[in-house]
Amino acid sequence: SNQFKDFYLSSQNADSSIFKIADYSSKVEVKCVRLDSLIRDTRIKLFKLEAEGAELEVIKGSKKLLNNIEYISADLGYEKGINQDTTFFKVSDYLIKNGFSLIEINLDRLTCLFRSHALD
């Protein structure tokens, strides 16, 4: 959503996030904007989703774009917040309910490739 959020910086591990992480070095306030309010009526071949645990929030903020996206590559590994949770189940469920299929998965890093049915 369009709002201000705390952003936890972790320069050492390159895993800064809007979710509080165990080893953050500082915190700043950032303005968050829905992606679908910035991009309109653009066909997207590949949407790379890497948000350090905020993948579901990013994809929900792109809802109006989903019919224009052919593929989504998503890093859904164990990196959300202090507990280092995965976003695999929630993101996969959301994308499948919105017309995507999971077509590839890399279990080493838990990265996934989804393909839209909207552009068939």
C-alpha angles and dihedrals in degrees: 000000000000103000145105119272138178113257116203113214123213110173094170097059101025091231103118113161148169085243118078110258128197099242105036117148099203143350130230133180114244134187112242120205129186109252091220089060089058101041122045135173094358122137110226121199096190129013111193110207115198113146108146094248098330095093095118092050091049094048092047088051087055096050095120089054098051095094089055096052120090100185135015120198109196134186101212099166131135102292109106114123131311093323091052093228124182122244093201099107099043095044094044092049091048094048094045090050087051098053105277132122126210103238104167136020131187108202094191092072099007094243119157138196118213127189126205123233091202093080097047 
